[in-house]
Structures are given as C-alpha cells and as structure tokens.
Amino acid sequence: MRTTLQYKVCGITSTEQAHALDELGVNYIGFIFYPHSKRYVLSKMSIDEVSNFTPKNAKKVGVFVNEELEKLLQIATAASLDCIQLHGDETPEYCAAISEKFELIKVFRVGDEMPELAPFENVADYYLFDTDSKMYGGTGVHFNWELLKGNTIGKPFFLSGGIGPNDLGGIEVLKQTKAGKDLMAVDINSQFEDSPGIKNIEQIKTFIYEIV
C-alpha cells in the first residue's frame, strides 16, 4: 500500500475471509458480538474459531453494544481479542474499566452535530465516527463529514459510516483538513459485501491500494 492510512474491515463472519484480509495487510479485523446485528459473528463462527484465528498483521477487534461488563470481558478473553470497540451508549466509567485490559475504540454516532468527546478523552485509545442510527452501525449511509472537518479531534480516529468505492476523493479531501491530521484509519463494512457478513475481497483490495 502506498499510504500510511490504515484500514479496518468490520463484520467478518468466516475464518477464511479473516485470513484473506490479513494477507492483504488490513490493520484491524472486526468481529461483531452484538446479537441483533446481521453480522453477529457467533451465528457463523464459534468463540474458539475466533480465538484460533491468529493474524500475522492485523489486530482482532471485538465490537460490542451496551454489553454487561463482565460478559464482555469473558468474551474478549475467550476470543483472544486485541482491541475492543464500544458502539453503544457506554459511560466513561465503563470505558475506563475496559481500557485497563484492552486497547479501546469508542464509537461516536454522528447526527446533526458533533458529539461531546471530552468525557472520553482519557479512557479511549481511539475514536470512531459513524452514522447515527438505531441499528448501531452497518447502515451503509454517510454522516455529514463537514461536521468533522473544522474540528481538532485530538486523538487518532477511524472514519466509518457507509464508506464505499466512490469515496476515495472525499477521503483525500478530509485528510487535508484540521480533523484530517488525526485521521488514522478508514473503517469499511457493508459497501464491500456480497451479502451481510460476506466481504468482496477483490473490491477491498482495489480500494485500499487506490488510496494515496
């Protein structure tokens, strides 16, 4: 790849595709542990299969939504996760308990205005900005990136929310803004699928090699 921008592919439901993404050099591979998601990993893979996937390059991310703390920690340990992504309405105190044990990505769902980041500044390693919805992600819809551009984020962040093959130019523009200085990674999911949880590996390969 010809750029320092990193990549996360979320909603993986097969060991074969996880290995393929790792071979591509994807930096973060996301497994969704939210039972209401169409990409709920435990509907397709066992916890042992997730645990036994040992990538050479990528970090294994577990995505959770308003999960009971002890249950989350049990799953994360059993699945041998490297990083936790909290996609719900978790409090800073909850985040602090997670970040003592795992790298933490805190998701902010962006609607008509920028969310309040300050309470999470000391309890998250990374932020992720996604489109606000009752579905907690996986909408395939953009939020208004203009809300980000003039802000100093102050922490490395992932850009998510319906990112697809036609967004290369928009990502390049965002990289040049004030917020873009903290843009660490692009998070892709539903726009690169043949069906929910089944990724189009060739489309992903083309996309990550075209970003400059």
Secondary structure, 3 states (H helix, E strand, C coil): CCCCCEEEEECCCCHHHHHHHHHHCCCEEEEECCCCCCCEHHHCCCHHHHHHCCCCCCEEEEEECCCCHHHHHHHHHHCCCCEEEECCCCCHHHHHHHHCCCEEEEEEEECCCCCCCHHHCCCCCEEEEEECCCCCCCCCCCCCCHHHHCCCCCCCEEECCCCCHHHHHHHHHHHCCCHHHHEEEEEECHHHEEECCEECHHHHHHHHHHCC
